Amino acid sequence: MVQLVLIGTFSAMTRLSVKALRRYDELDLLRPAKVDASNGYRYYALSQAGRAETIRRLRALDMPIEEIRRVLAASPAEVSGLLTAHRRRLRAERDRHDHMLAVVTRLIDGEESLMDYTITVETLPAQTVASVRRRTDLAGVGAAVAEGFGTVIGVLTQAGRQPAGAPFLVFHDVIDTDNDGDIDVCIPIASPVAAPSSVQVGRTDEVTAAVTVHQGRYDEVARAYHALTSWIARHGHEIAGPPRETYLNDPAVTAETDLLTQVAWPIRRPTE
């Protein structure tokens, strides 16, 4: 006979909160063995504790829900591959954190400056672009950008068209650990192309911008933003629109230390 316990007892057994258990039920990740139709009480089988512990540990390792779903449905051979892939991501994230801590140490020690950038004022020409808008938080920005570029490239490929310039992002909001925001993922094209409603095709305006180029890892580009905003303030300009990042070389074939990102911030003189 299957032994059932109420959700509160199962929560205490598995160290998963009642809120988490209800969410995993809604996501079809860990369904109760029984729900009382008269009062809605959820009951779990003791045999579900192993699945609950697997979910708890994988969430503690920052594995996304959809990936956990794949792990739970996979064969033993497939599980090994999925866990190996996640282990590589964890190591890459650890390396990224180590690198960021090293940069912070150099900043505190005065060995590195936020202002080591050459800044120019340039006219960014009007151009036709195919784009998608994505809303994302800091943790998901890489995936959102990759998916956005993939969507636009797919439309251009289907239409037999090639990009007419370097891809770029327009940041409509500040995206940090506390705030999500909107990003336009853009690819220049020579002329308008038919596209589904999910992809916008339009023309950007010509703008005057303060411009600099960041060399190195993408996750260190914030230093270029600090340099630009300081320069804009010192020279009596006002910010006149959202900043953009243009990727001047291909990360698939370029070492991280050699990546080039142009950061441009539209500016104007204060009105008298």
C-alpha positions, 0 to 999 in steps of 0.5 A: 500500500502506498503511504501518503503524507500531507504537503506540510509533512512532505515539505519538512521531509524534503526541505522544499518549501510548501510554496516550492512544492506548489510551484513544481506541481503547477510546472508538472515537475513534481505532482502530488500523488493525490489531491483531495477533491473535497478540500484540495489537500495535496498528498505525496507518496513517500516514494517521491522523496527521491525525485524531490531531493534530486530537484532540490539539489539541482536547483541548488546548483542553479540548474534551470527548471526546463533543464531539470525536467529533461534530466528527470525524463532522461535515460541514465546515459542521457543524464550523464551528458546533461550533468556534464554540460551543466558542470561545464557551465558552472566552471565557466561561471566560476572562472567568470567570477574569479576574473571579475574579482581579480578586476575588482582587486586591481581597481582597488589597488589602483592598478586599473582605471575605469577611464582608460578609453579614447572617446570621440564624437561621431555621427551614426548614420541612419540605416535599415535594420531587422530587429526583435525586442526582448525583455530580460534580467541580468542572468538571462541577457546572454540567452535572450541576445543569442535567441534574438540574433538567431531569430533575426538571422533565421528570417534573413536566411529564409529571405536569402539576405545577408547582414549589411553591417555589424550586429548591435544591441540597443539598451532601453533600460538599465539591466542589473542584478535588481532590474530587468529591461528591454533590449533591441537585437538589431542586424543592419540590412541593405534594404527592407525585407518581408518579415513575420510580425515578430521581427521589426524592419525599420530605419534608425535615425541619424544621431550624434553620439559619444563613442568608444571601443571596449576591448576584452570580455563582454562582461567587462563592458560596463567600464566603457559605460562609466567612461562615456557617462563621465566624459559626457558630464565633463564636456557639458553634453546631455544624454539624448537616447539609449546606448547601443553596443555594436560587436565589431568581431565574431566571438566564435573565432575571436579570443575573449581578450581580442573582442571589440565592442563599440559603445555609443551613447547619443548626446546633445548640447543642453538647450540655452 
